[in-house]
């Protein structure tokens, strides 16, 4: 009898708990819906009052290029011919060579400058290929786990748990002495975590692969783990070793990848102050400013790097990179050759010098140097990708298959190499092989992701959500929208645009060159005016459906 009463009480308690959680979930969702409904009503009222409808398009060269034939320009033309009741203005803030960190760092400034009603992103292709590519978690009950993570109650519990953890300190451990070696960053940051350990493996010899590993690990570590964990650990490293530049550099790079540009630059200044004869510090900072084309800053850093250690290749690599970006190719070539004289196995110097030749259509020299870059770093995918791009530009299509297959054998998880083969087979009319390799590339994108890309997509959504602005995420041509959706833990607050089937259908009856000018991304390239028209028409349909019907 007592057992029966105990079971009844337990069932009653569990049922009450379930009902409480359900009621809290419903209340939180209702509040969320009310806020969204109010925001939508305000937006529509602003439109009726003649405020116009401003669309801010963000991305890299696939957004920026084309002038009047770019997809944002054609989108404005298409919307202007529709009877929307308001004027649609489309702002093209695409920046050639921009990665997602740069786009995020400029987002708040763009929002302040343009006050858009909606933001469109098509980004991520310029984020570096990562050998620390991360697998999506795959566990039993994964679908249930994803569902639970979308619950408002679950998110509330996570916030409260994080808040409590920050206020608790491990018993018996003095402040500033927590175990900061609990993750493998000790392999890449020993200099500032424990100066007695010396340089990371390969650094002392100027090994370019060691540098690449440091770069990629830093990006991935910043993008993973609990929010704020990396800042906390680096701050403790700085407190323990205030005269060591690597702590300041690490924290600066962390903030740079998160788009916190001003704070990052303050840390870089401190790292330079402590650098003394460490050319690596200057080269790491140069790596941030080159994509921004801040050549004045790059010139200062290059001089300091060479003065710090004229026997190291890295100051000359930085100088060559900077001069190449400015179009001063003769000076760039001289600097790269100095670096290679010091380190004949420097894959980065080979690749950057090859880039400068390819940009001037000096393909024979570029081919030779990309081949040397691959020999120096056979497990890095970018050498195979760039050599394939070179062959494509020269119309040496038969060689693309061979170099892509070699790359896949060494870098089997790199989706861009499979995409290259898909593009090659599509051009050759081998549709079944093209579809096979396109599916393999899509499969990899669903299994693995670049942590920095995923982090920055979530940053964009967070910044826009705080302002009540909708986000439209547009997938690249020919790529599955499912891999884009997996950039987010939930699809709430994001509108997705799928361009896969649209372009595949178009290419069935047309040549690849009708819709694309190149194949820089492997499975797609920069769109021709006709390709940009497809993008603009598809996006226009989504915008009309979501905001005007």
C-alpha positions, 0 to 999 in steps of 0.5 A: 500500500505504501509503495502504491502511494509513493508511486502515485506521489512520484507520478504527481510530482513529475506531472506537476513538474512537466506542466510547470515546464510546459507552462513556462515554455508556452509563456516564454514563446508567447512573449517572444511572439508578441515582441516579434509581432510588435516589431513587424507591426512597427516595420510595416507602419514605417513602410506605410509612412514612406520610410522606404524598405532598405535591404543591406547585402553583406558578403565578399566578392560574390556580392561586391563585384559586377557593378550594375550587374551585381546581384544587389543592383539587379535586386533593386531593379527587380523590386522597383518594377513590382507594385510594393507600395514603397521604394526598395533601396538595396545597399551593396556592402560586399567587400572583395576578399572579406572573411566572416570576421571582417563582415562581423566587425563592420556590421554595427557600423553598417547598421548605424550608417544605413538603418536597414529593414532587413540584412542579407548575407552570403558569406563564408567562402573566404574563411581559411580551409581549416585542418582543424575542421570540426565534426558536428556532434553525432550521438544517439537521440541527436534529433531529440537533442536538437529539439530540446536545444530549441526550447526556451526553457532549455536556453534559460537553464543554460544561461542560469548555469553559465551565470552560476559557474562564473561565480563559483571558483574551484575549491582549493585553487588560488585565483589566477592559478586554475588549470589552463592546460585542460585543452590542447592549446598548450601545444600551440601557446606554450610560450605565453602559458609556460615560457620555460617550454620554449617555442611551439614545435617547429617554430624555432626552425621557422617551419611554415606548417607550424605557423599554419597550425598555430593560425588555424588552431587559434581560430578554431579555439576562439570559436568553440567552447563556453563564451568567454572561456578563451578571454578568461584563460588568456587574461590569466596568462597575461597576469602570470607573465606580463612581459611575454607578448604571446598572451597579448597577441592571443587575446588580440587575435581572439577579439579580432576574430570576434570582430572587436577591432578596437580592443584587439588593436590595443592588445596588439600594441601591447604585444608589439611593446613586449615583442623585442626580437620576436618576428612572429609577433609582428607577422601574426599582426600583419596577417590581420591587416593584409585582408583590410588592405591597411598597407600603412600599418603593414609597412610598419609591422614588416620593418619591425619584423625584419629588424627583429630577426633579419635571419628569419623568413617571416619578415620577408614573407610579410613584406612580399605579401604586403607589396603584392597586395599593393601591386608592387610585384617586383618588390614582392618577388624580391622579398619572397625570394629572400624568404625562400633563400632562408627557408627553401621549404616555406610553403606560404612563401611559394603560394603567395608568390604563385598568387602574384604570378597568377594575378598577372596571368603568368601561369607557367611560373604560378604552376611551378610555385604551387607545385612546390607549395604542395610538396612543402605542405602536402596535407594543406588543401589550399595548394591543390585548390589554387593549382586547380584554379590556375589550370582552370584559367589556362583551360587545362581542364584535363589536369584538374582531375589529377590535381583534385584527386591527389588533394583528396587523397591527402585531405579527404575531408576538404569539401572544396576539392570534391567540388572542384571535381564536380565542376570539372565533370559538369563542364566535361558533360559527365553529369552522373560523375558531377552529381556524385562528387557534388553529393560527396561535397555536400555530405562533408559540409553536413558532417564537418564545419569551419568553427570560425564561420559558424561562430560568425554566422551566429554573431550576425544573428545575435547582433540583428536580433538585439535590434529586432532586425530580420536576417536572410541567409542566402546559400551560394549557387549549387550548394545545399542550403542544409549545410547553411542551416547547420551553422545555427543551433536553431533556425529561429529568426533566420530566413534561408534562400536556397539556390541549389536547384535553381542553378542546377536546372539552369545548367542542364540546358546551358554552358557553365560559362553562361552563369559563371566567370570562373570556378574559384570556389571549386563547385561554383565561381563568381556569377556572370550577369546572367548568374547574378540575375538568377540570384536576384530573382530568387531573393526577390521572390523570398523578400516579397513573400516574407515582407509584402504578402 
